[in-house]
Amino acid sequence: MAGYLEKNAVIHLAVFLAFSTAAITSARAEEAHASHEVFGYDDDATGPEKWAALRKDWAICGDGKRQSPIDIGKVEPQKEKAPLAQTYKAGAATMQNRGHDFMLKWKDGNSKLTVQGKEYTLLQVHWHAPSEHTINGTRFEAEMHMVHEDPSKARAVISVLLSTKAGMPSKLLTEMGPYFKSLAGKEKGEEEVKQPVDPSTWIDKTSGYYRYDGSLTTPPCTEGVIWTIMSKIADASKEQIDLFKTVTTRVEPNARPAQKLNDRIVRYYEV
Ligand SMILES: *[C@@H]1O[C@H](CO)[C@@H](O)[C@H](O)[C@H]1NC(C)=O
């Protein structure tokens, strides 16, 4: 499957290169220059290799030693049990098209996660396609990031990898589907979600997880993020993954390449 996906990515890139014009490239470079906030995922002036140079306060994207995502290979199984302490509740939310991804943002901070004795509030969820984290080199079709923050703005992210292998749709993506469809291609578009969104069933409580110390995977690439990657891969349908690719009209995956592990350890916690 990894081989297939990598090949697919290469084909996508080839198609993009074949059809991209100098005009698109220079318009995006100008846009980046003007707003100082635009970044992309192609191998061009705003691509991952250039993020650090786009803004002074994005320098850590280039010289940070604890960056994310990573390839999860060697792990240290932990003897102690550390079940995820979540108290998630339904809350009013909006869906946004941020230009590079769809983000569901709660208005009230009533969903909490306790990690290593500290309480974090669930702020938002967004999706990457294909996955950013890989497992022993295997890249999955998508990855969901649940972003939590504590009062000092320290972050903890729970990640769920998504695969289309079983061909089963994801219930939560079915619920969000109409919003992805109506915001497709509408950069900076935002829509109220009609019903309160309840994330309490979004994480499989029978799954173990990998834990490591990393960063945001988008600029400003801030470090000190506690990552929790669920070891069970969740299901989604191909149609659902295809909706993530409608964020922009450009042919562009939104996954940052794997970063160096350096001296970090990935711990594995069983349920
Ligand atoms: C990756 O592969 C190695 C060697 O087979 C194995 O020991 C390790 O547990 C694997 N890692 C994960 C996260 O599955």
The ligand as a Gaussian input file, in Angstrom:
#p B3LYP/6-31G(d) Opt

LIG

0 1
 C        8.478000      -1.104000      12.658000
 O        9.159000      -2.279000      12.252000
 C       10.048000      -2.806000      13.239000
 C       10.786000      -3.972000      12.612000
 O        9.886000      -4.895000      12.063000
 C        9.248000      -3.183000      14.476000
 O       10.109000      -3.666000      15.478000
 C        8.515000      -1.960000      14.987000
 O        7.696000      -2.285000      16.079000
 C        7.643000      -1.341000      13.886000
 N        7.072000      -0.112000      14.380000
 C        5.767000       0.110000      14.459000
 C        5.362000       1.431000      15.011000
 O        4.913000      -0.664000      14.081000

